[in-house]
Structures are given as C-alpha cells and as structure tokens.
Amino acid sequence: MKHMTAVLALAALAGSAAAQIESQWNFDGNLDAEFGIGILDYWTPDAQAKTTFGTASALAALTPDGGNPNVAAIDFTNDLEAFVCLHGAGPNGGGAYTNDYTLIWDVYIPQSSWDNFDWLSFYNTNCCNANDGDTFAFMGAEPGDWGVGDFGYAGAITPDTWHRYAITFETNDSGDVKVRQFIDGTLVGVGETGRDGRYALYNTDFPDNPWFHVMADDSGDMAPCVIASFYFADYTWDAADIKALGCVSAGGATTPGPVCSTQQSFCDTPADYNGDGLVDTRDFIAYLNSWVQGCP
C-alpha cells in the first residue's frame, strides 16, 4: 500500500495531537515540513523526477518583499505526478470528513505556462487523484482567474508574478459550507458547497487514504509553476487574518508580506453600500444581501 510507513507514523502523531492541526512546507531543498505534523510526499517517483529545488532568483523571481527563498519548480503533466498531503486531521464540521479547513499557496506561474497551457490544478480531494481537480488557475486569458466551476472563478492572476492564494471552508449548523477565495489577501470570491461533499477531505478516520493531493489533476490539467510555500489548517481562518497576510513573503505562506494587492474586492463596505449616490434603507438591504453571500 502506498505510503504505508508514513500513514502509520502520521496516525501515531495524530493520536496525541491538539484539536487544531496546521502544517506548512517551504520547499527548502526537500518536502520536509517547516512546522506541524503533516507529511508531504511524492505521489510516485515520476512526481519526484518532475520536481526541481532551487532559489527563487534561479527558478522564478524575487518575492514581493525582495526575498530570495528556496522554492520548488514542478512540471506535473498527468495523474501520476502530484504531491500527496497526509495532513493528520480528523473529521470536523459535523460530518465524517474534514469539512472545515484552510489552504494557502505562494505560487509563481511563468509566462511560458500562459503561452502553452490553459489550466493549473492546485489540489484534488480524491483519494487516488482519479477525478477532476478542485481549484484551478485559468490561463486561457490574460489576466486569468482562480477557482472552480462549482462556485465560480474570481480574481485577476497574471504571469511572471508571485501570488498568494488562499481558500477557506466553514460549515454552519445546517450543514452548508461557505467557501471563500482570496488572492494576495483580498477576498475575491464566495461560494457554497455541502457537508461531506466534493471538497471535504479524507482524514485519520480513513486509514487507507488519510490524504489529499497538492498540485494535482486526473487528466493532466497542469502547467509548470514554482511553489515557495504551502499551508494546511483543519480550521477556518478569519478573512481579516488572511487579509493581514498580504502578498507573498520569503518567510512562507503564513508570514505577512507587503500590501501589494491589485485585486477587486468581492466585499466593500462604504456607507453608500449599493453605490447609487444615496445613503438610505436600500444600502441596508444591499448589506444584508452581501452578508448572506458570506462577506466578512
């Protein structure tokens, strides 16, 4: 069974872990975690052969804070080429799966990928990377955008640029799961899914496959890119905390970077909320509609 040694080690660690679990990987010449109990591994030897480690200046560009971190350049092209993340979390959100979680990536997509590819999948919740990925960069236009068909594509992503992507899932009492998408600290999109649905993660209650896949798609909807940091938490980060992270920092996905976002915010809160030039009850109605959509 693939990764059995890692599964057993992770199960032992998870048994004594705190209720909340988080891990981060900074690709400092290998797949070792910067912190946390999570394990990131190659799905197959093919994936290892398609991964190159080096500095940002050698493989991409300096980060927006002027740093030159170690990074990983990947060139995955099929379902056998992916990272697998044994995250160590258990079920939450009132379901059998891990429903509430946060993912953050610091990623650079070169112009050559824009010129030659349309899609780049960021992760796949399927146990075996055997169905469609679950969040994509769309590079069929410039600028592109980020998301998935279930809850829409949003934001403006550009080639030869470091971007900090974050996505959060939060379950409410009725079993609906609010999805929030962020680019460079800005909330760019909101959607909704269901408890234990497509985006829920296998976990330590599924000993045969307590993992999900990172930078993965079943049909090779991938493109060369450079990843400086990846972060997982089994809880939902507040929008304000993600906003405070700003843009990419050489310190990793949870290290605040400069405020350099050029994204159009999904949620704005002026007194004239609906932008009609008047401050009246219609602004209150517009606010309530925005609140229902999940704006912070």
Backbone hydrogen bonds, N-H to C=O, Kabsch-Sander energy under -0.5 kcal/mol:
donor,donor_aa,acceptor,acceptor_aa,energy
4,M,1,M,-1.5
7,V,3,H,-2.5
8,L,4,M,-2.6
9,A,5,T,-2.1
10,L,6,A,-2.6
11,A,7,V,-2.6
12,A,8,L,-1.9
13,L,9,A,-1.9
14,A,10,L,-3.1
15,G,11,A,-1.6
16,S,12,A,-0.5
16,S,13,L,-1.1
17,A,14,A,-1.3
23,S,232,F,-2.4
24,Q,35,F,-2.2
25,W,230,F,-2.9
26,N,32,D,-0.5
29,G,27,F,-1.8
34,E,24,Q,-3.2
35,F,24,Q,-1.2
39,I,86,L,-2.3
40,L,31,L,-0.6
41,D,84,V,-2.4
43,W,82,A,-2.8
47,A,44,T,-0.7
47,A,80,L,-0.5
48,Q,44,T,-1.4
49,A,45,P,-2.2
50,K,46,D,-1.0
50,K,47,A,-0.5
51,T,48,Q,-1.5
52,T,73,A,-2.8
54,G,71,V,-1.9
56,A,69,P,-2.2
59,L,55,T,-2.2
60,A,56,A,-2.9
63,T,67,G,-2.2
66,G,63,T,-2.9
71,V,54,G,-3.4
72,A,227,I,-2.3
73,A,52,T,-3.4
74,I,72,A,-0.5
74,I,225,C,-2.6
75,D,50,K,-1.5
79,D,218,D,-0.6
81,E,78,N,-1.6
82,A,80,L,-0.7
83,F,214,V,-2.2
84,V,41,D,-2.7
85,C,212,F,-3.5
86,L,39,I,-2.9
86,L,84,V,-0.7
87,H,85,C,-1.1
88,G,210,P,-0.5
92,N,97,Y,-2.2
95,G,92,N,-1.1
98,T,201,L,-2.6
99,N,92,N,-0.5
99,N,97,Y,-1.0
101,Y,99,N,-0.6
101,Y,169,F,-0.9
102,T,233,A,-2.3
103,L,167,I,-2.3
104,I,231,Y,-1.8
105,W,165,Y,-2.9
106,D,229,S,-2.4
107,V,105,W,-0.6
107,V,163,H,-2.5
108,Y,226,V,-2.9
109,I,161,T,-0.8
113,S,110,P,-1.1
114,W,110,P,-1.3
115,D,111,Q,-2.2
116,N,112,S,-1.1
117,F,113,S,-2.2
120,L,137,A,-1.5
121,S,221,D,-1.3
122,F,135,T,-3.5
123,Y,135,T,-0.6
124,N,213,H,-2.3
129,N,126,N,-0.9
134,D,123,Y,-3.3
135,T,123,Y,-0.6
136,F,147,G,-3.6
137,A,120,L,-2.5
138,F,136,F,-0.5
138,F,145,D,-3.1
139,M,118,D,-3.9
139,M,137,A,-0.6
140,G,118,D,-0.5
144,G,157,I,-2.7
145,D,138,F,-1.1
146,W,154,A,-2.4
147,G,136,F,-2.5
148,V,152,G,-1.2
151,F,148,V,-1.0
152,G,148,V,-1.6
154,A,146,W,-2.1
157,I,144,G,-2.0
160,D,109,I,-2.4
161,T,109,I,-0.5
161,T,158,T,-0.5
163,H,107,V,-2.6
165,Y,105,W,-2.3
165,Y,163,H,-0.7
166,A,182,F,-2.2
167,I,103,L,-2.2
168,T,180,R,-2.1
169,F,101,Y,-2.3
170,E,178,K,-1.9
172,N,176,D,-2.7
175,G,172,N,-1.9
177,V,193,T,-2.8
178,K,170,E,-3.1
178,K,176,D,-0.6
179,V,191,G,-2.7
180,R,168,T,-1.9
181,Q,189,G,-2.9
182,F,166,A,-2.8
183,I,186,T,-2.2
184,D,164,R,-2.9
186,T,183,I,-2.0
188,V,181,Q,-2.5
188,V,186,T,-0.7
189,G,181,Q,-1.4
191,G,179,V,-2.7
193,T,177,V,-2.5
195,R,175,G,-2.0
197,G,194,G,-1.6
200,A,197,G,-1.3
201,L,98,T,-2.3
204,T,89,A,-2.4
206,F,203,N,-2.6
209,N,206,F,-1.6
211,W,209,N,-1.6
212,F,85,C,-1.4
213,H,124,N,-2.9
214,V,83,F,-2.3
215,M,122,F,-3.3
218,D,131,N,-1.1
220,G,217,D,-0.8
222,M,220,G,-2.6
225,C,74,I,-1.7
226,V,108,Y,-2.7
227,I,72,A,-2.8
228,A,106,D,-2.8
229,S,106,D,-1.0
230,F,25,W,-2.1
231,Y,104,I,-2.4
232,F,23,S,-2.6
233,A,102,T,-1.9
234,D,21,I,-2.4
237,W,235,Y,-0.6
242,I,238,D,-1.8
243,K,239,A,-2.5
244,A,240,A,-1.8
245,L,241,D,-0.6
245,L,242,I,-1.0
246,G,242,I,-0.7
246,G,243,K,-1.2
247,C,258,P,-2.7
252,G,249,S,-1.5
255,T,252,G,-2.0
257,G,245,L,-3.2
260,C,258,P,-1.1
265,S,263,Q,-0.6
266,F,187,L,-3.5
273,Y,271,A,-1.9
275,G,272,D,-1.4
280,D,278,L,-0.7
283,D,280,D,-1.5
284,F,280,D,-0.9
285,I,281,T,-2.0
286,A,282,R,-2.3
287,Y,283,D,-2.3
288,L,284,F,-2.4
289,N,285,I,-2.4
290,S,286,A,-2.1
291,W,287,Y,-2.5
292,V,288,L,-2.3
293,Q,289,N,-1.4
294,G,290,S,-0.6
294,G,291,W,-1.1
295,C,290,S,-2.1
